[in-house]
Amino acid sequence: MELVLSGHSEAFEPLVTPYRNALLAMAYRLSHNREDAGDLCQETLIRVYRYLRSFDFDRSFRNWMFQILVNVWRSAQKKKPSEEALREWAAASPLAGPEEEHARSEVRSQLMECLDSLSPREKEVFLLRDIEEMSIQETAAALGMSPLSVRVRLSLARKKIRERAREKFPHLLEGKR
């Protein structure tokens, strides 16, 4: 990081490379469109480079980048108020056979429909905490909210997802009682 800050822009690529896949996966989960996810990542990396001097070394670099990504996504959502938010959700998974991939795709589609019941803030909290596996503290820092707010929104999000799944896709909850 010191190299980039001292003017060696070529050092930026190795700095962010370990996080590219995680950023792209999160961007796809937020936008549900590969092209938009790529655009979100590109804008995120531009802002990371631009604001690197303001990075607080006491924070996690990864979480700081996720915070920027969420902010970029929020800005994009404000610019597209007529678009439905989050139409597909696909967790990054290894390639499988056609039958297994079809079954996964079906479940992902059903889970995405469950996520439609969440507010944008609940989606952000759920994706960062339960999908990206950030801690409560990390999620709070990334979203600029208190840990208590994260816990409350996460609890509401999980409850809404369970209720929607129970209502529309009871087979997703089989054996989960």
C-alpha positions in Angstrom: 0.0 0.0 0.0 2.9 2.3 0.8 4.2 1.9 -2.8 0.9 3.0 -4.3 0.7 6.0 -1.9 4.3 7.0 -2.8 3.3 7.2 -6.5 3.9 3.7 -7.9 0.5 3.2 -9.5 1.6 -0.2 -10.8 1.6 -1.5 -7.3 -2.2 -1.0 -7.1 -3.0 -4.2 -9.1 -1.2 -6.6 -6.8 -2.8 -4.8 -3.8 -6.4 -5.4 -5.0 -6.0 -8.7 -6.9 -6.7 -10.9 -3.8 -10.1 -9.2 -3.4 -11.3 -9.0 -7.0 -13.3 -12.3 -6.9 -15.0 -11.4 -3.6 -15.8 -7.9 -4.8 -17.2 -9.2 -8.1 -19.3 -11.9 -6.3 -20.7 -9.3 -4.0 -21.4 -6.9 -6.8 -23.2 -9.6 -8.7 -25.3 -10.4 -5.6 -26.3 -6.8 -5.3 -26.9 -6.1 -9.0 -27.9 -9.5 -10.3 -26.4 -8.7 -13.6 -22.9 -9.6 -14.8 -22.4 -6.5 -16.8 -23.6 -4.3 -13.9 -21.4 -6.2 -11.5 -18.4 -5.5 -13.7 -19.3 -1.9 -13.8 -19.8 -1.7 -10.0 -16.4 -3.4 -9.5 -14.7 -1.0 -11.9 -16.1 2.0 -10.2 -15.3 0.6 -6.8 -11.7 0.1 -7.7 -11.5 3.6 -9.2 -12.7 5.0 -5.9 -10.4 2.8 -3.9 -7.5 4.1 -5.8 -8.8 7.7 -5.6 -9.4 7.6 -1.9 -6.5 5.3 -0.8 -4.9 8.3 1.0 -7.9 8.5 3.3 -7.8 4.8 4.2 -7.6 4.2 8.0 -4.9 1.6 8.6 -6.7 0.5 11.8 -9.5 -0.9 9.6 -9.6 -3.9 7.4 -8.7 -3.1 3.8 -11.2 -5.7 2.5 -14.1 -4.3 4.6 -13.2 -0.8 3.4 -13.5 -1.9 -0.2 -16.8 -3.6 0.5 -18.1 -0.4 2.1 -17.1 1.5 -1.1 -18.8 -1.2 -3.2 -22.0 -0.9 -1.3 -21.9 2.9 -1.6 -21.3 2.6 -5.3 -24.3 0.2 -5.6 -26.5 2.6 -3.6 -25.6 5.5 -5.9 -26.3 3.4 -8.9 -29.7 2.4 -7.4 -30.6 6.1 -6.9 -29.9 6.7 -10.6 -32.2 3.8 -11.7 -35.3 4.2 -9.6 -37.6 2.5 -12.2 -35.6 -0.7 -12.2 -36.6 -3.5 -9.9 -33.8 -4.1 -7.4 -32.2 -7.5 -7.2 -33.8 -9.9 -9.7 -31.4 -12.8 -9.4 -29.1 -14.0 -6.8 -26.4 -16.5 -7.5 -23.9 -17.5 -4.9 -20.5 -18.2 -6.5 -20.2 -22.0 -6.7 -17.9 -24.4 -8.4 -19.0 -25.8 -11.7 -21.1 -28.9 -11.5 -22.9 -31.3 -13.9 -25.9 -30.1 -15.8 -28.5 -31.7 -13.5 -26.8 -30.4 -10.4 -26.3 -27.0 -11.9 -30.0 -26.9 -12.9 -31.1 -27.8 -9.3 -28.8 -25.1 -7.9 -30.1 -22.6 -10.3 -33.6 -23.4 -9.3 -32.9 -23.1 -5.6 -31.0 -19.8 -6.3 -34.0 -18.5 -8.1 -36.3 -19.4 -5.3 -33.9 -17.9 -2.7 -33.8 -14.7 -4.8 -37.5 -14.5 -4.7 -37.3 -14.8 -0.9 -34.8 -11.9 -0.9 -37.3 -9.7 -2.7 -39.2 -9.4 0.6 -36.3 -7.5 2.1 -35.7 -3.7 2.2 -32.5 -2.6 0.5 -30.8 -2.1 3.9 -31.8 -5.5 5.1 -30.4 -7.0 1.8 -27.1 -5.3 2.4 -26.8 -6.5 6.0 -27.9 -10.1 5.0 -25.5 -10.3 2.1 -22.5 -8.9 4.0 -23.1 -10.9 7.2 -24.5 -14.2 6.0 -23.2 -14.5 2.5 -19.8 -12.7 2.7 -19.5 -13.9 6.3 -18.4 -10.6 7.8 -18.7 -10.2 11.5 -21.3 -8.0 13.1 -18.6 -5.3 13.7 -17.3 -5.5 10.2 -20.8 -5.3 8.7 -21.6 -2.3 10.9 -18.4 -0.6 9.8 -18.9 -1.3 6.1 -22.5 0.0 6.2 -21.8 2.9 8.6 -24.3 1.7 11.2 -24.2 0.5 14.8 -23.7 -3.2 15.6 -27.1 -3.1 17.3 -28.7 -1.9 14.0 -27.0 -4.7 12.1 -28.3 -7.3 14.6 -31.8 -5.9 14.4 -31.8 -5.7 10.5 -30.2 -9.1 10.2 -32.8 -10.7 12.5 -35.6 -9.0 10.5 -34.1 -10.1 7.2 -33.7 -13.7 8.4 -37.3 -13.8 9.7 -38.7 -12.3 6.4 -36.7 -14.9 4.3 -38.0 -17.7 6.5 -41.6 -16.5 6.2 -41.4 -16.0 2.5 -39.7 -19.4 2.0 -42.3 -21.1 4.2 -45.1 -19.4 2.2 -43.8 -19.9 -1.3 -41.2 -22.7 -1.2 -41.9 -25.0 1.8 -39.6 -27.6 0.3 -36.6 -25.3 1.0 -37.3 -25.7 4.7 -37.8 -29.4 4.8 -36.0 -30.9 7.8 -35.2 -27.4 9.1 -37.5 -27.4 12.1 
